[in-house]
């Protein structure tokens, strides 16, 4: 694999994986929710749209991690 393509895969995959992980954690914690039953927003039941967004973010994280690993594996190593 060419070095430029593998670098783009590595940087792009890592960036998307981090973004997906942050979105997943934020939607898991649900800081914008309030529950009358509990003080902790994470204990509130998740709405279907929130669950869909979190699932999509988790899938993007998995695929982006695979792309980043492929980019890292495709980089040329210079011998010493």
ROKOL-563619 format. One record per residue (C-alpha): residue in three letters; z, y, x. Coordinates in steps of 0.001 Angstrom, whole numbers, padded with zeros to 6 digits, always signed. Example, Ala and Ser with C-alpha at 12.3 -4.5 7.8 and 13.67 -1.06 7.14 Angstrom:
! ROKOL-563619
ala+007800-004500+012300 ser+007140-001060+013670 
//
This chain:
! ROKOL-563619
unk+000000+000000+000000 unk-000770+003465+001244 unk+002144+005522+002472 unk+001480+008446+000111 unk+001336+006211-002968 unk+004483+004371-001981 unk+006278+007664-001343 unk+005276+008951-004778 unk+006450+005686-006340 unk+009737+005840-004462 unk+010508+009485-005251 unk+009204+009371-008826 unk+010917+006100-009632 unk+014210+007273-008178 unk+014044+010560-010078 unk+013254+008872-013381 unk+015936+006234-012809 unk+018565+008914-012197 unk+017443+010915-015219 unk+017493+007821-017428 unk+020944+006859-016176 unk+022322+010339-016886 unk+020846+010348-020402 unk+022260+006866-021042 unk+025756+007884-019949 unk+025680+011121-021951 unk+024541+009324-025101 unk+027147+006614-024518 unk+029954+009184-024265 unk+028629+011360-027147 unk+030491+014568-026194 unk+029008+016448-029175 unk+030459+014060-031790 unk+033745+014477-033636 unk+035523+011756-035587 unk+038181+012259-038193 unk+039727+008891-037276 unk+039957+009160-033487 unk+040332+011815-030782 unk+037834+010294-028351 unk+034155+011005-029186 unk+033053+007737-027575 unk+035007+005857-030246 unk+032850+007298-033029 unk+030155+005045-034446 unk+026758+005785-032933 unk+024008+007072-035178 unk+020732+005087-035262 unk+018723+007868-033593 unk+021312+008184-030824 unk+021137+004434-030264 unk+017333+004578-030081 unk+017393+007367-027507 unk+019995+005569-025409 unk+018009+002323-025557 unk+014831+004110-024495 unk+016683+005786-021620 unk+018046+002425-020473 unk+014568+000862-020548 unk+013136+003810-018598 unk+015945+003393-016054 unk+015108-000294-015565 unk+011358+000265-015185 unk+011838+003291-012929 unk+014179+001292-010718 unk+011525-001426-010419 unk+008914+001213-009482 unk+011247+002713-006877 unk+011911-000723-005368 unk+008171-001446-005256 unk+007586+001913-003572 unk+010290+001220-001025 unk+008884-002245-000320 unk+005378-000828+000108 unk+006299+001714+002732 unk+004951+000995+006165 unk+007567+000351+008774 unk+006861+001610+012248 unk+007823-000817+015012 unk+010016+000494+017804 
//
